[in-house]
């Protein structure tokens, strides 16, 4: 599997605090090796849109789709509480 970022995800990433960037990089490594890694807490967010949610930190989430052999990162945002 490979990673691809949407423009929104690129923009989101550029605005992340450095500690969240570091945590996100770690979570992407887990995603590429094992989508079911407990740290990711990956789950289907929207069946209709085929969107998944993964955990970056306690307060941050990222959203992605699986398209063929790619994880398409859609956005990285604070956890909606």
VEXNU-320508 format. One record per residue (C-alpha): x, y, z. Coordinates in pm, whole numbers, plus 50000, padded with zeros to 5 digits. Layout:
// VEXNU-320508
<pt px="X" py="Y" pz="Z"/>
...
// end
This chain:
// VEXNU-320508
<pt px="50000" py="50000" pz="50000"/>
<pt px="50103" py="50357" pz="49937"/>
<pt px="49997" py="50696" pz="50072"/>
<pt px="49847" py="50987" pz="49885"/>
<pt px="49738" py="51316" pz="50039"/>
<pt px="49455" py="51533" pz="49911"/>
<pt px="49515" py="51908" pz="49891"/>
<pt px="49311" py="51952" pz="50207"/>
<pt px="49521" py="51694" pz="50390"/>
<pt px="49841" py="51866" pz="50272"/>
<pt px="49707" py="52195" pz="50403"/>
<pt px="49598" py="52037" pz="50732"/>
<pt px="49942" py="51876" pz="50773"/>
<pt px="50124" py="52205" pz="50714"/>
<pt px="49929" py="52360" pz="51003"/>
<pt px="49985" py="52082" pz="51257"/>
<pt px="50187" py="52149" pz="51572"/>
<pt px="50523" py="51969" pz="51562"/>
<pt px="50426" py="51716" pz="51831"/>
<pt px="50112" py="51620" pz="51637"/>
<pt px="50317" py="51589" pz="51315"/>
<pt px="50551" py="51348" pz="51490"/>
<pt px="50261" py="51140" pz="51622"/>
<pt px="50095" py="51143" pz="51279"/>
<pt px="50413" py="51011" pz="51114"/>
<pt px="50416" py="50724" pz="51363"/>
<pt px="50050" py="50645" pz="51298"/>
<pt px="50109" py="50644" pz="50921"/>
<pt px="50381" py="50382" pz="50969"/>
<pt px="50130" py="50170" pz="51160"/>
<pt px="49870" py="50223" pz="50888"/>
<pt px="50110" py="50105" pz="50618"/>
<pt px="50212" py="49793" pz="50809"/>
<pt px="49891" py="49698" pz="50991"/>
<pt px="49564" py="49891" pz="50958"/>
<pt px="49434" py="49700" pz="51261"/>
<pt px="49713" py="49818" pz="51493"/>
<pt px="49552" py="49901" pz="51830"/>
<pt px="49716" py="50245" pz="51846"/>
<pt px="49534" py="50355" pz="51529"/>
<pt px="49188" py="50265" pz="51650"/>
<pt px="49093" py="50270" pz="51281"/>
<pt px="48724" py="50231" pz="51212"/>
<pt px="48482" py="50288" pz="50930"/>
<pt px="48354" py="50643" pz="50973"/>
<pt px="48107" py="50653" pz="50683"/>
<pt px="47981" py="50348" pz="50498"/>
<pt px="47814" py="50563" pz="50233"/>
<pt px="48132" py="50757" pz="50151"/>
<pt px="48371" py="50471" pz="50232"/>
<pt px="48566" py="50693" pz="50473"/>
<pt px="48776" py="50560" pz="50760"/>
<pt px="48888" py="50739" pz="51076"/>
<pt px="49221" py="50687" pz="51251"/>
<pt px="49358" py="50827" pz="51574"/>
<pt px="49663" py="51054" pz="51572"/>
<pt px="49655" py="51148" pz="51940"/>
<pt px="49383" py="51173" pz="52197"/>
<pt px="49276" py="51507" pz="52052"/>
<pt px="49345" py="51457" pz="51679"/>
<pt px="49198" py="51232" pz="51409"/>
<pt px="49272" py="51167" pz="51045"/>
<pt px="49030" py="51052" pz="50779"/>
<pt px="49116" py="50835" pz="50481"/>
<pt px="48982" py="50621" pz="50202"/>
<pt px="49119" py="50300" pz="50059"/>
<pt px="49144" py="50315" pz="49680"/>
<pt px="49305" py="50017" pz="49510"/>
<pt px="49658" py="50000" pz="49658"/>
<pt px="49651" py="50347" pz="49816"/>
<pt px="49548" py="50503" pz="50142"/>
<pt px="49417" py="50846" pz="50044"/>
<pt px="49450" py="51082" pz="50340"/>
<pt px="49154" py="51321" pz="50329"/>
<pt px="49201" py="51539" pz="50637"/>
<pt px="49375" py="51572" pz="50973"/>
<pt px="49165" py="51762" pz="51225"/>
<pt px="49110" py="51807" pz="51598"/>
<pt px="48881" py="51540" pz="51738"/>
<pt px="48523" py="51667" pz="51726"/>
<pt px="48417" py="51638" pz="52091"/>
// end
